């Protein structure tokens, strides 16, 4: 495992980390014993950064990380998120009363007195024009309940706007072979400002593993079944917003770029690591085997210029028109 500086916070974090959405829920059936085994395997392979949220399984993934802390002596960082418990999910809801309540709940779930990193959880665009929301986070840092804070965003423009607030330490954003727009400006600007970047949905909800097909089915409680068109939350969170059949065609061409002994998932993760503005990537893993495959990307050789051009050509031919200007 290789490590990168986490923005101006200065942590050395594993470049392949762990996204805990899948072990919380909305990815089909999960088993806590299998999940804790996957979390422990990640630690053993050098992962030291785990990303979660208070809504993943209604706190289930936060509580799994609390258990991980109790059952291992290996130190690691936990980043959680707050805001999606709001109903309705509106900018005005990101106020002192609600955010304090959400953070108090996460403190209890994780079993700590202070949260290392709290991210506003994809707040409405209007939130980025409400300085009072960020002032609340500043106050929570002063109180000691939070050490650092950032924002998880849907759109590049939201990430750029969030960086204007001086105490925003990290931005979480979707970036992968099917969502390449952040490479145009966002990553360089984050690097210039020493803002850490957390890359989510790196495998386009499993599409970039190459294991899905036209015949694949998903459980009723799997967002790949119920959120294909944004019925429950932003459509870009499911298959990176790419139409399913289009994604399958693009994947077939990408498979030809996979080097011997590697997997398409590893190639997709290694592609992301080619960008200097990336701090860490948070693929999910419901099993130890998935964790092993993901973390193996850190040892993969750098992609060649020809491979990078080929990925871009696939994006331009199949994907760009569907997603490039949407997020």
N, C-alpha and C positions, 0 to 999 in steps of 0.2 A: 504494500500500500504506500502510495505517495501522499504528501500532505501539502496544503497551501495555506497562505496567510488569510485569515478571515477579516478582510477589510481593516479598518483602524482599530477594531477590538484587539486584533493581534493574535487570536488563537491560531494554533496550527491544527487545521482540521483535515480529516481524510477527504481526498478529492472525490471518492465514491463514498457516500454516506448512506443513511437509511431513512426512507420516508415511511411513516407509520400509519398512513391512511388505511392501507389494506388490512392491517392487523386489527384495526378498529371496526371496520365494517364497510358496507356498500361496494364490496368486491366479491360477493358470494359468501359461502360458509367459511367461518374461521374457527380455529380451535386454539384456545389460549396456550396449551402445552406446546403445540407446534409453533405458535408465534414466539413464545419465550425461547424456544430452541433456536429459532431463526435469529432472534435478537442476540443471543449469546454467541452464535456462530459469527455474526457480524463483528462483535467485539474481538473475537479470537483472530479474525482476519484483518484487524487494524482499524476498523470503523470506530470513530470516536465522536460522531455527531449524529444525533437522532432528531428528526423533525416530526412533530405531532400537532394536534389541535384539540381543543376542548369538545368539539362536536364529532370527532372520530369515534363512532360507537358510543356516543354520549359520555365520553370520558374514558372509554375502555382502553384506548391505546396509551393515554396518559398513565392510567393505573398499571398497565403492563410495564411501562418504563420505571414506575416506582418499584415494582417487583424486581426488575432488573438491577436497580440500584442496591436493593437489599441482598440479592443473591450473588453479587460479584463485587470484587474489590477494585476492578479496573475502572479508572476514571473516564468519564465521557461527558459531552455537552448535550443538553436538551433544549431545543427551541420549540415553543408551542405557539398557538394562535388564539386570538379572541375576536369575537364580533359576530360570528355566524349564528350564534344562539338567538340573535335578535329576530323578532317576528312582530311587525314587518322589518325587513332588513333595509333600514334607511339611514342616511348619513347622520341625522339628528340623534339616532340611537347610540352613536359612539360618543357617549358623554361620561362624565365622572362616575355617576351612580352605576351605570351598567358595566363599564369597563372594570371598575373596582370589584364588582360582584363576580364578573367572569374570572378575573385574575385570582381572587380569593379561592374560587372553586378549583382552579388549576393548581394553586399552591397545595391544596388539600389532596387533590388527585395524585400529584407527583411526589408529595411528601417532603417538601422543602420549605424553607422560610423565605427564600428569594428566588425568583425565576430568572435564569440566565439571559434568556432572549424571548421576548414576546413580540409577535407580529400581528398587526391588524389584519384580519382575515378577509382579504379581497373586498374591502369596503366599497360602497358606491362611489362613482367618480366624483360626486359633489364633496365627498369627504376630504379630498386633497385641496380643497379651497376653504377649509374650515380650520384655521390655525388653532382654534380652541381644542380640537381633538388631540392635536399633537402636544398642546400644553398640558392636557390631562396625563398623557404618557410621561412627560417631563416630571410632573408631580409624583407619579407612581415610582419613578426612578429615585426621586429625592426621598420618598418614604421608605425605600429599601425593599419594597415588594418586587421590584423589577430592576435588573442590572443594566440591560440594554433593550432597545426596541427597534423594530423594523416594520416593514409592510409587505404583505403578499399581494401581488397585483395581477389583474387580468390583462391589462393593456400596457404597451411600451410607454405611451404618453403618461400613464399613471405613475409608472416607475420613475420617469424623468422628473415629474412634478414632486413626487415624494422626496427625492434627493435634495430638493431646495430647502427642506426643513433640516437644520444643522445637526440635530441629534438622531436622525434616522440612520441607523448603523448597518442595516441590511435590507435588501430587496429580494423577494422571492418571485420568480417569474417562469413561465413556460418557455423552454427553448429546446429544440431538438431538430432532427433532420427534416421534420415536417413543419416546423415553426421557426424559420430562420431570421425573421425581421430583427430580433434583438441584437444580432451581430452587426447591424448597420450603424448603430449609434449608441444604443443603451449600454452595452458591455464596456465600451471604451470610456463612456462618461462615468460609469460606476467606478471603474479603475482609477480614473483621474481624481475622483472625489474620495477615494479610499472607502467606498461603500461595498460591503460584502454582497456577493450574489449567490443565491441558493436556487439551483435549477430544478424545477419540478416537471412532472410528466415527461421525463426524458425518453421514455420508450413508447410515447403516444398510446398510453393505456394498454400496452401489450402488443400493439400493432407492429412495432419495430423489433419485436422478438422473432418475427417470421413464423410464429407458431399458430397464427389465426388463419382461418379460411372462410370461404363463403358459407360453409356448413357449420361454423362455430356457433354455439349457443351460450347464453349467459343467464345466470339465475335471476329471479325476479327482483332480488335485493342488490343486484350488481348494477352500478350506474351505467355500465356499457349496454345494459338493456333498457333502463328507464330514462336515460338522459341523452340519447343520441342527438336530439335536436334542441337541447337546452330546456327540457321540460321541468327539471328540478333546480338546476343552477346553470352557470355559464356553459354553453355548448362547447367552448374551447377546452374544457377540462376533460372531455371524453373523446378519445382518439385525436386529440389536439385540434378538434374542430373539422377534421378532414372527413369527407364522405367515405363510408366504410369500403365500398367497392373500389373507389379511387385509390384509397390507401393500400389495398391488397395488390393492385397493379404496380404501384410504385415499389412496394416491398419486393416483388418478384425481380425487379431490376437491381435493387440494392443488394440482393443476395449474392450476385456475381462478384461483389467487391470484398466479400468476407475472406480474410486470409486463412490459410490452413490451420486447423487446430483452434480456431476461434468461433464465436457465434455472432449472429447478426446483432444481438443485444449488446455484446461487447463492442462491436464496431460502432454501433450507434452512440454508446456512452463515450468511447474514445474520440469520436468526432466532436462531441461537446468539449472534451478536455483540450482540444486543439486551440481553444480560444482563451487568451490570457486573462480576460476579464471574468472568467468563471472561478468562483471560490470553491464550491462543492456542488455535487449532484446528489439528488435524493430519490433514487429508484426505490420502489416498494419491494417487499419480499415476504411472502407468506410461508416460505419453507427455507430450510438451510440450503437446499440445492439452488434455489433462486438467488440467495445471497451470495453463494460461491460464484455463480455465473456473473452476477453484477460486479462484484469486487475484482474479478479477474480482468476487467477492462483497464484497471490501473497499470497492469503489467504489459498491456499490449503496446507494440511499437507505434510510434507516431504515424499518422496517415500520410501518404505521399501527396504531392501536389496533384497528381493525376487522380487519386481517389477523391480528394476534396472537390476537384472540378466535376467528377462524375456524380457525386452526391448533389452538387448544385444543379447539374443538368437534369437530374431526376426531379428535383424540387421545381425547377422552372417548367418542366414539361407537364407534370401531373398536379402539383400542389399549389403553386403560387397563386393562381387565380382564385382559389377557394378561400385562402386564409391570410394572404400577406397584408392586406389593408384592413382586416377585421380586428386584429389585436395589436 
